[in-house]
Amino acid sequence: MVLDPAWLAWDDAAVVKVARTVYEERRFEEMTVLADALEEAGCTCAALLDHCRQPGEHVRGCWLVDLLLQRE
């Protein structure tokens, strides 16, 4: 999966800031906020947006959060 650098830079790195908060504070219930930020940044990738909005529990190690934070 390739991220558009423009999404990461949009609005003073808002997407990265939301992802960092989700990760560091374990606020995975806010994945829908991350989806909204991605969408506002110009992301139209259904796989990314749907993943954030899918029901169920997200946890540390979520591939999308790790991708956005450039964690391996």
N, C-alpha and C positions, 0 to 999 in steps of 0.2 A: 504494500500500500504506500503510495507516495502522497505526501502532504504538499500543498501549495505554500511556499514561503509567505505569500501575501496573507494567507489566513493567519499565520503565526504572528505577523507584524501588525495586522489590523488593529486599530484603536489602541495603540500603545501596548500591544501584546496581550489583549484581553483574553483571548482563547487560552494562551499559556498560563495566564494568571488564574483563570478559573480551574484549569486542569491541575495546577499546583495546589490550589486550595482543596480541591477534591481529594487529591492524593495525600497531602500532608496532614489534613485534618480529618481524613477518612469520612468525608461528607459525600459518599457515593449516591445518596438520595438526590444530589444536585446534578446528576448526569444530564438531566433534561435541560438545565441551565447551560451546560457545556454544549449541548446540541444547538440551542438557540444562538449561542455565541458563534459557533462554527457557521451556522446558516447566515447570520448577519455579516460574517466575514467573507461570505461568497461561496461557501462550500455547498455543492449540490450533490455530493456523493451519498447516495441512498444507504450504502453499507455503513458509513460512518454515522450518519444521522439516525438511522434506525437502531444501531447498536446503543447509542446514548439513550434512546427513548424506549427501548424494550423493557417490558416489565421484568421484575426479578431483581435479585441482589447483585450488585457489582462489588468487587473487592479489590484490594491492592493487588497489583499484577495484571490489572485490566489492560489488554493489549493496546487499546486506544489511548488511554491516559499515558501509558508508558511511551507510546509513539509520539504523542504531543510533547512530552517532557524529554524526549530523546534519551530515554532510559533503555538499557539493554537487558 
